[in-house]
Amino acid sequence: MSKQTILGRVTQLARANINALLDQAEDPQKMLDQLIRDYTNNIAEAEEAVATTIGNLRMLEADHKEDVEAAAEWGGKALAASRKADELRAAGSVADADKFDNLAKVALGRQLRSEKEAKTAEPTIAAQTEVVDKLKSGLDSMRNKLTELTAKRDELVARAKTAQAQNTMMDAVKNIDVMDPTSDIARFEDKVRREEARALGKQELAASSLDAQFEALDDLGTSSEIDARLAALKSRKAA
């Protein structure tokens, strides 16, 4: 996987609009679960790729450091050889002096080569460092997004369970609504009311029958009084 591909994927995932994805999902919880799996897998893949990129950068930095140190070392050797050549030439040993001057030239050549290699590597190191910084930032954003996704998933599950519990409770209340004429409670209440009315009817009927009996006794007494008076009248006429 190239650095550009890694950086592109990290940036795309880090900038993902979670709310927009949820709005388009038929089942937000399943969508979040899938996003969490995708993010987790991509983070793991990106972490491995970024680690490799960082490792390559550290190797470049180590090589650059070696080139810089080698340039300094060869510069020191060139200086030492040149001074030795000067000493020998001053002492009259021209041949030996030329030999050390040649050694100094060899050292200077190697110094130049090490400096060139170090200088050539510097733009690459700078570019790689910038890429690594962006990759690290992208990974941090992805981890933050994963935390956000997990929190949203947990919140959604909790809200769904609460809504389900509320619906279950409302359904239960509806099923035992005493104002519902089709409910068992309403039917039982109606039965009780009919029994109460029947009892009242019997009581009223019993009271009416008793009153009628007393009225019959009153009528009987009146009739007897009339008969007695009629008999008295008849007796008075006969006398």
KOLSE-761583 format. One record per residue: residue number from 0; x, y, z of N, C-alpha, C in turn. Coordinates in steps of 0.2 Angstrom, whole numbers, plus 5000, padded with zeros to 4 digits. Each point is the difference from the previous one (the first is absolute). Example, Ala and Ser with C-alpha at 12.3 -4.5 7.8 and 13.67 -1.06 7.14 Angstrom:
2
(node 0,(5066,4972,5039),(4996,5006,5000),(5004,5006,5000))
(node 1,(4998,5005,4996),(5004,5006,5001),(4996,5005,5003))
END
This chain:
239
(node 0,(5004,4994,5000),(4996,5006,5000),(5004,5006,5000))
(node 1,(4999,5005,4995),(5004,5006,5000),(4998,5005,5005))
(node 2,(5005,5004,5001),(4999,5006,5005),(4994,5004,4998))
(node 3,(4999,5001,4994),(4994,5004,4997),(4994,4997,5002))
(node 4,(5000,4993,4999),(4994,4996,5001),(4998,5000,5007))
(node 5,(5005,4999,5004),(4999,5000,5008),(4997,5007,5002))
(node 6,(5003,5005,4998),(4998,5007,5002),(4993,5001,4997))
(node 7,(4999,4998,4994),(4993,5001,4998),(4995,4997,5004))
(node 8,(5001,4994,5001),(4995,4996,5004),(4999,5002,5007))
(node 9,(5006,5002,5003),(4999,5003,5007),(4996,5006,5000))
(node 10,(5002,5005,4995),(4996,5006,5000),(4993,4999,4998))
(node 11,(4998,4996,4996),(4993,4999,4998),(4996,4997,5006))
(node 12,(5003,4995,5003),(4997,4997,5006),(4999,5005,5006))
(node 13,(5005,5004,5001),(5000,5005,5005),(4995,5005,4999))
(node 14,(4999,5002,4994),(4995,5005,4998),(4993,4998,4999))
(node 15,(4999,4993,5001),(4993,4997,4999),(4995,5004,5004))
(node 16,(4994,5002,4997),(4995,5003,5003),(4995,4994,5003))
(node 17,(5001,4999,5007),(4996,4994,5003),(4993,5002,4999))
(node 18,(4998,5006,5002),(4992,5001,5000),(4997,4999,4994))
(node 19,(5004,5002,4994),(4997,5000,4993),(4999,4992,4999))
(node 20,(5005,4996,5002),(4999,4993,4999),(4994,4997,5003))
(node 21,(4999,5002,5006),(4995,4998,5004),(4993,5002,4998))
(node 22,(5000,5006,4997),(4993,5002,4997),(4998,4996,4994))
(node 23,(5005,4997,4996),(4999,4996,4994),(4999,4993,5002))
(node 24,(5001,4998,5006),(5000,4993,5002),(4993,4998,5002))
(node 25,(4998,4994,4997),(4993,4997,5002),(5000,4998,5007))
(node 26,(5006,4997,5002),(5001,4997,5007),(5006,5004,5003))
(node 27,(4999,5005,5004),(5006,5004,5002),(5005,4996,5005))
(node 28,(4997,4995,5004),(5004,4996,5004),(5005,4996,4996))
(node 29,(4997,4996,4995),(5004,4996,4996),(5005,5004,4996))
(node 30,(4998,5006,4998),(5005,5004,4996),(5005,5002,5005))
(node 31,(4999,5002,5006),(5005,5002,5005),(5005,4994,5001))
(node 32,(4997,4994,5001),(5004,4994,5001),(5005,4999,4994))
(node 33,(4997,5000,4994),(5004,4999,4994),(5006,5006,5000))
(node 34,(4998,5006,5001),(5005,5005,5000),(5005,4999,5005))
(node 35,(4998,4998,5006),(5005,4998,5005),(5005,4995,4998))
(node 36,(4997,4995,4997),(5005,4994,4998),(5004,5003,4994))
(node 37,(4997,5004,4996),(5005,5003,4994),(5005,5004,5003))
(node 38,(4998,5004,5005),(5005,5005,5003),(5006,4996,5003))
(node 39,(4997,4995,5004),(5005,4996,5004),(5005,4997,4995))
(node 40,(4998,4996,4995),(5004,4997,4995),(5004,5005,4997))
(node 41,(4998,5005,4997),(5004,5005,4997),(5005,5004,5004))
(node 42,(4998,5001,5007),(5005,5002,5004),(5006,4996,5001))
(node 43,(4998,4993,5001),(5006,4995,5001),(5004,5000,4994))
(node 44,(4997,5000,4994),(5004,5000,4994),(5004,5006,4999))
(node 45,(4997,5006,5001),(5004,5006,5000),(5005,5000,5005))
(node 46,(4999,4998,5006),(5006,5000,5005),(5006,4996,4997))
(node 47,(4998,4994,4997),(5006,4996,4998),(5004,5004,4994))
(node 48,(4996,5003,4996),(5003,5003,4994),(5004,5006,5002))
(node 49,(4997,5004,5005),(5003,5006,5002),(5006,4998,5004))
(node 50,(5000,4994,5004),(5006,4998,5004),(5006,4998,4995))
(node 51,(4998,4997,4994),(5005,4999,4995),(5003,5006,4997))
(node 52,(4995,5005,4999),(5003,5007,4997),(5004,5003,5005))
(node 53,(4999,5000,5006),(5004,5003,5005),(5006,4996,5001))
(node 54,(5000,4994,4999),(5006,4996,5000),(5005,5002,4995))
(node 55,(4997,5000,4994),(5004,5002,4994),(5003,5007,5001))
(node 56,(4996,5005,5003),(5003,5007,5001),(5006,4999,5005))
(node 57,(4999,4996,5005),(5005,5000,5005),(5007,4997,4997))
(node 58,(4999,4995,4995),(5006,4998,4997),(5003,5005,4996))
(node 59,(4996,5004,4996),(5003,5006,4997),(5003,5005,5004))
(node 60,(4997,5001,5006),(5004,5005,5005),(5006,4997,5002))
(node 61,(5000,4993,5002),(5006,4997,5002),(5006,5000,4995))
(node 62,(4998,4999,4993),(5005,5000,4995),(5002,5007,4999))
(node 63,(4996,5005,5001),(5002,5007,4999),(5005,5002,5006))
(node 64,(4998,4998,5006),(5005,5001,5005),(5006,4997,4999))
(node 65,(5001,4994,4997),(5006,4996,4999),(5004,5004,4995))
(node 66,(4996,5003,4995),(5004,5004,4994),(5003,5006,5003))
(node 67,(4996,5003,5005),(5002,5007,5003),(5006,4998,5004))
(node 68,(5000,4995,5004),(5006,4998,5004),(5006,4998,4996))
(node 69,(4998,4996,4995),(5006,4998,4995),(5003,5006,4997))
(node 70,(4996,5005,4998),(5003,5006,4997),(5005,5003,5005))
(node 71,(4997,5001,5006),(5005,5003,5005),(5006,4996,5001))
(node 72,(4999,4993,5001),(5006,4996,5001),(5005,5001,4994))
(node 73,(4998,4999,4994),(5004,5001,4994),(5003,5007,5000))
(node 74,(4997,5005,5002),(5003,5006,5000),(5005,5001,5005))
(node 75,(4999,4996,5006),(5006,5000,5005),(5006,4997,4998))
(node 76,(4998,4994,4996),(5006,4996,4997),(5004,5004,4995))
(node 77,(4996,5004,4996),(5003,5004,4995),(5005,5005,5003))
(node 78,(4997,5003,5005),(5004,5005,5004),(5006,4997,5003))
(node 79,(5000,4995,5003),(5005,4996,5003),(5006,4999,4995))
(node 80,(4997,4997,4994),(5005,4998,4995),(5003,5006,4997))
(node 81,(4997,5005,4999),(5003,5006,4997),(5005,5003,5005))
(node 82,(4999,5000,5006),(5004,5003,5005),(5007,4996,5000))
(node 83,(4999,4993,5000),(5005,4996,5000),(5005,5001,4994))
(node 84,(4996,5001,4994),(5004,5001,4994),(5004,5007,5000))
(node 85,(4997,5005,5004),(5004,5006,5000),(5006,4999,5005))
(node 86,(4999,4996,5005),(5006,4999,5005),(5005,4997,4996))
(node 87,(4998,4994,4996),(5006,4997,4996),(5003,5004,4995))
(node 88,(4996,5004,4997),(5003,5004,4995),(5005,5006,5003))
(node 89,(4998,5002,5006),(5004,5005,5003),(5007,4996,5002))
(node 90,(4999,4994,5001),(5006,4996,5003),(5004,4998,4994))
(node 91,(4998,5001,4994),(5003,4998,4994),(4998,4993,4997))
(node 92,(4995,4997,5003),(4998,4994,4997),(4994,5001,4995))
(node 93,(5002,5002,4994),(4995,5002,4995),(4996,4994,4998))
(node 94,(5003,4994,4999),(4997,4994,4998),(4994,4998,5005))
(node 95,(5002,5000,5006),(4996,4998,5005),(4994,5005,5001))
(node 96,(5002,5007,4999),(4995,5005,5000),(4995,4999,4995))
(node 97,(5002,4999,4994),(4996,4999,4994),(4995,4994,5002))
(node 98,(5003,4995,5003),(4996,4994,5002),(4994,5002,5004))
(node 99,(5001,5004,5006),(4995,5002,5004),(4995,5005,4997))
(node 100,(5003,5004,4996),(4995,5004,4996),(4995,4996,4996))
(node 101,(5003,4995,4997),(4995,4996,4996),(4995,4996,5005))
(node 102,(5002,4998,5006),(4995,4998,5004),(4995,5005,5002))
(node 103,(5002,5006,5001),(4996,5006,5002),(4995,5001,4994))
(node 104,(5002,4999,4994),(4995,5001,4994),(4995,4994,5000))
(node 105,(5003,4994,5002),(4995,4994,5000),(4995,5002,5005))
(node 106,(5002,5002,5006),(4995,5001,5006),(4995,5006,4998))
(node 107,(5003,5005,4996),(4996,5005,4998),(4994,4998,4995))
(node 108,(5002,4995,4996),(4996,4998,4995),(4994,4996,5003))
(node 109,(5002,4996,5006),(4995,4996,5003),(4995,5005,5004))
(node 110,(5004,5005,5003),(4996,5005,5003),(4994,5003,4996))
(node 111,(5002,5002,4994),(4996,5003,4995),(4994,4995,4998))
(node 112,(5002,4994,4999),(4995,4995,4999),(4995,4999,5005))
(node 113,(5002,5000,5007),(4996,4999,5005),(4995,5006,5001))
(node 114,(5003,5006,4999),(4996,5006,5001),(4995,5001,4994))
(node 115,(5001,4997,4994),(4996,5000,4995),(4994,4995,5001))
(node 116,(5002,4995,5003),(4994,4995,5001),(4996,5002,5006))
(node 117,(5003,5004,5005),(4996,5003,5005),(4995,5005,4998))
(node 118,(5003,5004,4995),(4996,5006,4998),(4994,4997,4995))
(node 119,(5002,4995,4996),(4995,4997,4996),(4994,4997,5004))
(node 120,(5002,4997,5006),(4994,4997,5004),(4996,5005,5004))
(node 121,(5002,5006,5001),(4997,5005,5004),(4993,5001,4997))
(node 122,(4999,5002,4994),(4993,5001,4997),(4995,4994,5001))
(node 123,(5003,4994,4999),(4996,4994,5001),(4998,4999,5007))
(node 124,(5005,5002,5005),(4998,4999,5007),(4995,5005,5002))
(node 125,(5000,5006,4997),(4996,5006,5002),(4993,4998,4998))
(node 126,(4999,4997,4993),(4994,4998,4998),(4997,4994,5003))
(node 127,(5004,4995,5002),(4998,4995,5004),(4997,5002,5007))
(node 128,(5004,5004,5003),(4998,5003,5007),(4993,5003,4999))
(node 129,(4999,5004,4995),(4993,5003,4999),(4995,4995,4999))
(node 130,(5001,4995,4996),(4995,4995,4999),(4999,4996,5007))
(node 131,(5005,4998,5004),(4999,4997,5006),(4996,5004,5005))
(node 132,(5001,5006,5000),(4996,5005,5005),(4993,5000,4998))
(node 133,(4999,5000,4993),(4993,5000,4998),(4996,4993,5001))
(node 134,(5004,4995,4999),(4998,4993,5002),(4998,5000,5007))
(node 135,(5004,5002,5004),(4999,5000,5008),(4994,5004,5002))
(node 136,(4999,5006,4997),(4995,5004,5001),(4993,4996,4998))
(node 137,(5001,4997,4994),(4994,4997,4997),(4998,4994,5004))
(node 138,(5005,4996,5003),(4998,4995,5004),(4997,5002,5007))
(node 139,(5002,5006,5002),(4997,5002,5006),(4993,5002,4999))
(node 140,(4999,5003,4994),(4993,5002,4998),(4995,4994,5000))
(node 141,(5003,4994,4997),(4997,4994,4999),(4998,4997,5007))
(node 142,(5005,5000,5004),(4998,4998,5007),(4995,5004,5003))
(node 143,(5000,5006,4999),(4995,5005,5003),(4993,4998,4997))
(node 144,(5000,4999,4994),(4994,4998,4996),(4997,4993,5003))
(node 145,(5005,4996,5001),(4998,4993,5002),(4997,5001,5007))
(node 146,(5003,5004,5004),(4997,5001,5007),(4993,5003,4999))
(node 147,(4999,5005,4996),(4994,5003,4999),(4994,4995,4997))
(node 148,(5003,4996,4995),(4995,4995,4998),(4998,4995,5005))
(node 149,(5004,4998,5004),(4999,4995,5006),(4995,5004,5005))
(node 150,(5001,5006,5001),(4995,5004,5005),(4994,5000,4997))
(node 151,(4999,5002,4993),(4994,5001,4997),(4996,4993,5000))
(node 152,(5004,4995,4998),(4997,4993,5000),(4997,4998,5007))
(node 153,(5004,5002,5005),(4997,4998,5007),(4994,5004,5002))
(node 154,(5000,5007,4998),(4995,5004,5001),(4994,4998,4997))
(node 155,(5001,4998,4993),(4994,4998,4996),(4997,4993,5003))
(node 156,(5004,4996,5002),(4997,4993,5003),(4996,5002,5006))
(node 157,(5003,5004,5004),(4997,5002,5007),(4993,5003,4998))
(node 158,(5000,5005,4995),(4994,5003,4999),(4995,4996,4997))
(node 159,(5002,4995,4996),(4995,4995,4997),(4997,4996,5005))
(node 160,(5004,4998,5005),(4998,4995,5006),(4995,5004,5004))
(node 161,(5001,5007,5001),(4995,5004,5004),(4994,5001,4996))
(node 162,(5000,5001,4994),(4994,5001,4995),(4996,4994,5000))
(node 163,(5004,4994,5000),(4996,4993,5000),(4997,4999,5006))
(node 164,(5003,5002,5006),(4997,4999,5007),(4994,5005,5000))
(node 165,(5000,5006,4998),(4995,5004,5000),(4994,4998,4996))
(node 166,(5001,4997,4994),(4995,4998,4996),(4996,4994,5003))
(node 167,(5004,4995,5003),(4998,4995,5004),(4995,5002,5005))
(node 168,(5002,5005,5004),(4996,5002,5006),(4994,5003,4997))
(node 169,(5000,5004,4995),(4994,5003,4997),(4995,4995,4997))
(node 170,(5003,4995,4997),(4996,4995,4998),(4996,4996,5005))
(node 171,(5004,4999,5006),(4997,4997,5006),(4994,5004,5003))
(node 172,(5002,5006,5000),(4994,5005,5003),(4994,5000,4995))
(node 173,(5001,5000,4994),(4995,5000,4995),(4996,4994,5001))
(node 174,(5003,4994,5001),(4996,4994,5001),(4996,4999,5006))
(node 175,(5002,5004,5005),(4996,5000,5006),(4996,5006,5001))
(node 176,(4998,5004,4995),(4997,5006,5000),(4993,4999,5003))
(node 177,(4998,5002,5006),(4993,4999,5003),(4995,5003,4996))
(node 178,(5001,5005,4996),(4995,5003,4996),(4999,4997,4993))
(node 179,(5003,4994,4999),(4999,4997,4994),(4995,4995,5001))
(node 180,(4994,5000,4996),(4994,4996,5001),(5002,4993,4998))
(node 181,(5005,4999,4997),(5001,4993,4998),(5005,4996,5004))
(node 182,(5003,5004,5005),(5005,4997,5005),(4996,4996,5005))
(node 183,(5004,4995,5003),(4997,4996,5005),(4998,5004,5006))
(node 184,(5003,5005,5002),(4998,5004,5006),(4993,5003,4998))
(node 185,(5000,5003,4994),(4993,5003,4999),(4995,4995,5000))
(node 186,(5001,4994,4997),(4994,4995,5000),(4999,4998,5007))
(node 187,(5005,4999,5004),(4998,4998,5007),(4996,5005,5004))
(node 188,(5002,5007,4999),(4997,5005,5003),(4993,5000,4997))
(node 189,(4998,4999,4994),(4993,5000,4997),(4996,4995,5004))
(node 190,(5004,4994,5000),(4996,4994,5004),(4998,5002,5007))
(node 191,(5005,5003,5003),(4998,5002,5007),(4995,5005,5001))
(node 192,(5000,5005,4995),(4994,5005,5000),(4994,4997,4999))
(node 193,(4999,4995,4995),(4994,4996,4999),(4998,4996,5006))
(node 194,(5004,4997,5003),(4998,4997,5006),(4998,5004,5006))
(node 195,(5003,5006,5000),(4998,5005,5005),(4993,5003,4998))
(node 196,(4999,5001,4994),(4993,5002,4998),(4995,4995,5001))
(node 197,(5001,4994,4999),(4996,4994,5001),(4998,5000,5007))
(node 198,(5005,5001,5005),(4998,5000,5007),(4996,5005,5002))
(node 199,(5001,5006,4997),(4996,5006,5001),(4993,4999,4998))
(node 200,(4999,4997,4994),(4994,4998,4997),(4996,4995,5005))
(node 201,(5003,4995,5003),(4997,4996,5004),(4998,5003,5006))
(node 202,(5004,5004,5003),(4998,5004,5006),(4994,5004,4999))
(node 203,(5000,5004,4994),(4994,5004,4998),(4994,4996,5000))
(node 204,(5001,4994,4996),(4994,4996,4999),(4997,4997,5007))
(node 205,(5005,4998,5004),(4998,4998,5007),(4996,5005,5004))
(node 206,(5002,5006,4999),(4997,5006,5004),(4993,5001,4997))
(node 207,(4999,5000,4994),(4994,5001,4996),(4995,4995,5002))
(node 208,(5002,4994,5001),(4995,4994,5002),(4998,5001,5007))
(node 209,(5004,5002,5004),(4998,5001,5007),(4995,5006,5001))
(node 210,(5001,5005,4996),(4996,5006,5001),(4993,4998,4997))
(node 211,(5000,4996,4995),(4993,4997,4997),(4996,4996,5006))
(node 212,(5004,4996,5003),(4997,4996,5006),(4997,5005,5005))
(node 213,(5004,5005,5002),(4997,5005,5005),(4994,5003,4997))
(node 214,(5000,5002,4994),(4994,5004,4997),(4994,4995,5000))
(node 215,(5001,4994,4998),(4995,4995,5000),(4996,4999,5007))
(node 216,(5005,5000,5005),(4997,5000,5007),(4996,5006,5002))
(node 217,(5002,5006,4997),(4996,5006,5001),(4994,5000,4997))
(node 218,(4999,4997,4994),(4994,5000,4996),(4995,4995,5004))
(node 219,(5003,4994,5002),(4996,4996,5004),(4997,5003,5006))
(node 220,(5004,5004,5004),(4997,5003,5006),(4994,5005,4998))
(node 221,(5001,5004,4995),(4995,5004,4997),(4994,4997,4999))
(node 222,(5000,4994,4996),(4994,4996,4998),(4997,4998,5006))
(node 223,(5003,4997,5005),(4997,4998,5006),(4996,5005,5004))
(node 224,(5003,5006,5000),(4997,5006,5003),(4993,5002,4997))
(node 225,(5001,4999,4993),(4993,5002,4996),(4995,4995,5002))
(node 226,(5002,4994,5000),(4995,4994,5001),(4997,5001,5007))
(node 227,(5004,5002,5005),(4997,5001,5006),(4995,5005,5001))
(node 228,(5002,5006,4997),(4995,5006,5000),(4994,4998,4996))
(node 229,(5000,4996,4995),(4994,4998,4996),(4996,4996,5004))
(node 230,(5003,4996,5004),(4996,4995,5005),(4997,5004,5005))
(node 231,(5003,5005,5002),(4997,5005,5006),(4994,5003,4997))
(node 232,(5001,5003,4994),(4994,5004,4997),(4994,4995,4999))
(node 233,(5001,4994,4998),(4995,4995,4999),(4996,4999,5007))
(node 234,(5004,5000,5005),(4997,4998,5007),(4996,5006,5002))
(node 235,(5002,5006,4999),(4996,5006,5002),(4994,5000,4997))
(node 236,(4999,4998,4993),(4994,5000,4996),(4995,4995,5003))
(node 237,(5003,4995,5002),(4995,4994,5003),(4997,5002,5006))
(node 238,(5003,5004,5004),(4998,5002,5006),(4994,5005,4999))
END
